[in-house]
Amino acid sequence: MSESNAVVVAGAGLAGLVAARHLAEGGAEVTVYERRREVGGRVRTRREDGFTLDRGFQVLFTGYPAVQRELDVDALDLRGFLPGAVICSANEGTRSVLSDPLRDPRALVESVFNREVTTTDKLRTLALRQDLAGRDESWFFAGHDTSIREYLREWGFSEKYVENFVAPFYGGITLDRSLATSKHVFAYTFRALSDGRIGVPSEGMGAIPEQLRASAEAAGATVVTSEGVEGVDPADGATAGVTVETTDRAVEADAAVVATDPKTARDLTDVAAIPTEGLPSTTQYYRLPATTPVETGKKILLNSDDGSPNVVVPLTDVAPAYAPDGEQLLCATFLGYDARFRDTDDLAADTREALDAWYPERSFGRLEPIHTDRIEFAQFAQPPGVHESLPGARDPEGSVYLAGDYTEWSSIQGAMESGRTAARAVLSDL
């Protein structure tokens, strides 16, 4: 590829930034246009009154291959959750720890004597872990597909285990507590959880795209913010160039990579296979005086009663820098469309009620909501079979390419992998 080849990347989310880096390293003259003032797309962080507030509750899976390849995880100063979770029931008035004894030996006794999960289910979990650990990367997202719930039935897990642990835990990952999501998502994330850690950077999830931006710029890419792409017009012929219309100018380039959100990408490229049915998520953040500690052993709290909220996360139990001295930061995630329209105080009341039931020895009257993220499109819907119908990097006409998790699967892994795939396609074709 000639060094004179110019490539425009529309969107500075994870996919766009990874694509820009690989394109620049391959010799392209790369310019990224992002309509927002900050990079990151769906992965962003804001700061308010000394609190670090990510855009919805998100975590980084270090077991993802793309994370290991594209990021310097050590430089992110990751604050890690310990494996497993605390299963909480207001109906029963109980809290019980379920962990991975192989990776969290300190929780071995609690996990072994956890009465919410049978010994058979615990043994099946270890067998499933061993099975998935031996699978080749090509096995995932290929072949027979079914729902997570049906996949677990095929493995013989009890309904109690599925409802008390898997439904709230994977409801948080897939935003679908009914477990109607593709089993491929479950299998891939289950293996990633077994292979690595999950956590948040000490400076917030926004540190991830900032590092990717620095890597892209170090490779020679230019990142322009507060200037979005409004049109992408390929010339006739497969490699005859493209005209990119931004909010400020018209840019002639040899190729363009569209790495925007799914709805914008479909508008820009007319690729009908781009999924635009999104799942919503509502996350509410709270401040709580440090004098009322919420001790979880660096684990998330799962609501096993199929109630509201789905999970509660004492973030400063893991990442103390997320809150100023003397304060704790907690967040709660609410699933479904209705939560987006509920009053802030109503959501907070649900969280207080849950915590009061789970920790009857404490009072949470001073739990104060400080921010609510109502995200209409947190990830695209992933029912069984959807991944076979997703578009590829080369699906748009002419010298236009796609990069986004909607070409892989909805995750940080999918976004980063799609950026590298798109860059390889551009470099190969040019």
Protein Blocks (a to p, Z undefined) as FASTA:
>chain_A
ZZklccddehjafklmmmmmmmmmnopacddddfbfbehijaccddeehiacdehjaddd
fkbmklmmmpcfklnopacddehjddddfklopacddddfklmmmlmmmmmmpmkbcfkl
mmmmmmmmmmmmmpcfklgopajdddfklmmmmnopafklmmmmmmmmmmmmnopanopa
cfklmmmmmmmmmmmccdddfkbjklmmmmmmmmmmmnopacdehiacfbdcddehjklo
padddfkbccddfbdcdfbdfklmmmmnopaklccbdcddddddddddfklccdehhpac
ddfkopacfbdcdfklmmmmlpcehiacdddddedjklmmgcfklmmmmmmmmmmmmmmm
bccklpccfbdcddfblbccddehklmmpccfklpgcjbdcddfklmcgcfklmmmmmmm
mmmmmmmmZZ
